[in-house]
Amino acid sequence: MLPVQTVRIIASCTQGKKRLVPQDLRLGDIPDGSLVERLQVWKKRLQQSSAERVAVAELYRGQHWAVVRDLPTVAQNAGLQADLWITSAGYGLVPVGAQICSYSATFASSVDDSVWRPSDGDRKGSLRAWWRGLQNLSSQIAGAPRSLSELADAAPKAVILVIASPAYVTAMADDLAVTRQRLTDPNHLIVISSRNSSLPLWLESHLVPSEAPLCKMLGGSRGSLHARTARRILEETVKIPLRADVLVPRYGHLLSNIEMPAPQARLRLTDENVRRFIRETIAAKGNLSCTAVLRKLRVSGQACEQRRFAGLYAQVKGKLYEP
C-alpha cells in the first residue's frame, strides 16, 4: 500500500470577522512611524490585549472562509491527510486550532488597516519585512511553526498548498522561496492565486492561475474563487497528481479556453469613502438595506467587493454583520 500523501493547506484570512474588533487591534490605529516601529507596537498590542480570544475556525466569516474551512475534509475524502493553517497580516502563520483576538490588519493596499503606508516606500519590500517580523511573534500553540519554511522542515515530503491573493503571496515570497528549497520535491509547492506583476519570476512554475473566467466553471463569487479552485484541485487528486508541474499548465490551458468576461471600469474607493457614501445614501434615501446601498454604489460607477461592503455597512449602522 502506498503511503498517504500529506497536504498542508495554507489559506489567507479574511477582513470579515464574527467578533467586533477592538479599536487598539485595528492596525490603522497605530500612529505614523517607520514600519519597524509600527510592527513592534502591533506585536506588543497583540500580546498584551485583554480582548476575548476565539478559535480561528470561529473567527472569520464570508464565502472564502466557508470554503476554506471545509478543505481538510475535502482532502481527506480524496484519500489525503490534511491540516489547515491561516496566513494573517495580524498574526502571521496560525494553525486553525489556535485561539486569537479579533483584529483588523491586511496586506492589501486599498483599506484603512493596511500594513503598507506610502511613507514606507517600496511596497513589496515592506510587505516581506512585515511577514518576517511576525515570525518571532509568540505562537498561539506551543511549538507550532511560525513560517512556511518551518512547515516544510517539519514534513519535507508533504505538499504545501497555498491559497492567497497576490498581496499575501508577495508578502510571503521570501518565505516561499526557502520553502521550495526545503521540500523533497519542489513541485510539491503549489500556490493558487491570480497572476500579477508584483510576484517573482521563479514563482511562475508554482502558480496555479485562479482568475475570473474560472467562475463560470466553479461558480461562486470572485472573493471565494481561489478557495474554490483549491477545492476542485483536491477533489480531482484521484486522477490528477497534486503537483505544480501538472496543475500550472492545466489551469493555464483551462483559462485560455474560457471566454473572458467584459471588464467593468469602476472606481475603487477607500474604506472611509465607502462609509461616507453609505451614510449619505441612507440620509438621502431612508433606511435602505445593505444590498440596496451597494447597488446604488455600483450604478454610480464605483467599486467595492460585496463582503467588504457588508462589513463597512455594519460599521455605519453600529451593529455586527453576520454572514
Long-range contacts (C-beta under 8 A, 24 or more apart in sequence): 4-79, 4-80, 4-81, 5-79, 5-80, 5-81, 5-158, 5-159, 5-237, 5-242, 6-80, 6-81, 6-82, 6-155, 6-157, 6-158, 6-159, 7-75, 7-80, 7-81, 7-82, 7-83, 7-158, 7-159, 7-161, 7-234, 7-242, 8-82, 8-83, 8-85, 8-151, 8-155, 8-158, 8-159, 8-160, 8-161, 9-68, 9-71, 9-72, 9-75, 9-82, 9-83, 9-84, 9-85, 9-161, 9-163, 9-230, 10-85, 10-86, 10-87, 10-93, 10-148, 10-151, 10-160, 10-161, 10-162, 10-163, 10-164, 11-64, 11-68, 11-71, 11-84, 11-85, 11-86, 11-87, 11-162, 11-163, 11-164, 11-227, 11-230, 12-86, 12-87, 12-88, 12-163, 12-164, 12-165, 12-168, 13-60, 13-65, 13-86, 13-87, 13-88, 13-89, 13-90, 14-60, 14-61, 14-62, 14-64, 14-65, 14-307, 15-104, 15-106, 15-111, 15-113, 15-307, 15-308, 15-311, 16-60, 16-61, 16-62, 16-65, 16-307, 16-308, 16-310, 16-311, 16-321, 16-323, 17-59, 17-60, 17-61, 17-102, 17-103, 17-104, 18-54, 18-58, 18-59, 18-60, 18-61, 18-102, 18-320, 18-322, 18-323, 19-52, 19-54, 19-59, 19-102, 19-320, 20-102, 20-320, 21-102, 21-103, 21-104, 22-49, 22-51, 22-101, 22-102, 24-49, 25-49, 25-51, 25-90, 25-101, 25-102, 25-103, 25-104, 26-103, 26-104, 26-105, 26-112, 26-113, 27-89, 27-90, 27-103, 27-104, 27-105, 27-106, 27-113, 27-114, 27-115, 28-104, 28-112, 28-113, 28-114, 32-117, 32-119, 34-120, 35-115, 35-117, 35-120, 35-126, 35-129, 35-130, 36-129, 36-133, 39-129, 39-130, 39-133, 39-134, 42-90, 42-105, 43-133, 43-134, 43-137, 46-90, 46-91, 46-101, 46-103, 46-137, 47-137, 47-138, 49-101, 51-101, 51-102, 52-101, 52-102, 53-99, 53-100, 53-101, 54-99, 54-100, 54-101, 54-102, 55-97, 55-98, 55-99, 56-86, 56-94, 56-95, 56-96, 56-97, 56-98, 56-99, 56-100, 57-96, 57-97, 59-100, 59-102, 60-86, 61-321, 61-322, 61-323, 62-223, 62-224, 62-307, 62-323, 63-220, 63-221, 63-223, 63-224, 63-227, 63-307, 63-323, 64-223, 64-224, 64-226, 64-227, 64-307, 66-224, 66-323, 67-220, 67-224, 67-227, 67-228, 67-230, 67-231, 68-163, 68-227, 68-230, 70-231, 71-227, 71-230, 71-231, 71-234, 74-231, 74-234, 74-235, 75-234, 75-237, 78-234, 78-235, 78-237, 78-238, 79-237, 79-238, 80-234, 80-237, 80-242, 82-234, 85-151, 87-162, 87-164, 87-168, 87-172, 89-115, 89-130, 89-168, 89-171, 91-134, 91-137, 91-140, 92-131, 92-134, 92-135, 92-137, 92-146, 92-147, 93-134, 93-135, 93-145, 93-146, 93-147, 93-148, 93-151, 94-140, 95-140, 95-141, 95-144, 97-141, 98-139, 98-140, 98-141, 98-144, 99-140, 100-140, 106-167, 107-165, 107-167, 107-168, 107-170, 107-171, 108-165, 108-167, 109-167, 110-268, 110-270, 111-270, 111-271, 111-308, 112-270, 112-271, 112-272, 115-171, 123-198, 124-170, 124-173, 124-198, 127-167, 127-170, 127-171, 128-170, 128-171, 128-172, 128-173, 128-174, 130-171, 131-171, 131-172, 131-174, 131-175, 132-174, 132-175, 147-175, 147-178, 148-172, 148-175, 148-176, 148-178, 148-179, 149-175, 149-178, 149-179, 149-182, 151-179, 152-178, 152-179, 152-182, 152-183, 153-182, 156-182, 156-183, 156-184, 157-183, 157-184, 157-185, 157-188, 158-183, 158-188, 159-188, 159-190, 159-242, 160-188, 160-189, 160-190, 161-190, 161-192, 161-230, 161-233, 161-234, 161-242, 162-189, 162-190, 162-191, 162-192, 162-193, 163-192, 163-193, 163-226, 163-227, 163-229, 163-230, 164-191, 164-192, 164-193, 164-226, 165-193, 165-194, 165-226, 166-193, 166-194, 166-195, 166-196, 166-198, 166-199, 167-198, 169-193, 169-196, 169-199, 169-203, 170-196, 170-198, 170-199, 173-199, 173-200, 173-203, 176-203, 176-206, 177-202, 180-206, 185-243, 186-244, 187-243, 187-244, 187-245, 187-246, 188-242, 188-243, 188-244, 189-244, 190-233, 190-242, 190-243, 190-244, 190-247, 192-226, 192-229, 192-230, 192-233, 193-226, 194-226, 204-248, 205-244, 205-245, 205-248, 206-244, 206-248, 207-248, 208-233, 208-244, 208-247, 208-248, 208-251, 209-248, 209-251, 209-252, 209-255, 210-251, 211-255, 212-260, 212-261, 213-255, 213-258, 213-259, 213-260, 213-261, 214-251, 214-254, 214-255, 214-258, 216-258, 216-259, 217-254, 217-258, 221-306, 221-307, 222-305, 223-305, 223-306, 223-307, 264-303, 265-301, 266-298, 266-301, 266-302, 266-303, 267-301, 267-302, 267-303, 268-302, 268-303, 268-304, 269-302, 269-303, 269-304, 271-308, 271-312, 274-304, 274-308, 274-309, 274-312, 275-312, 275-315, 275-316, 277-302, 278-312, 278-313, 278-316, 279-316, 282-316, 290-314
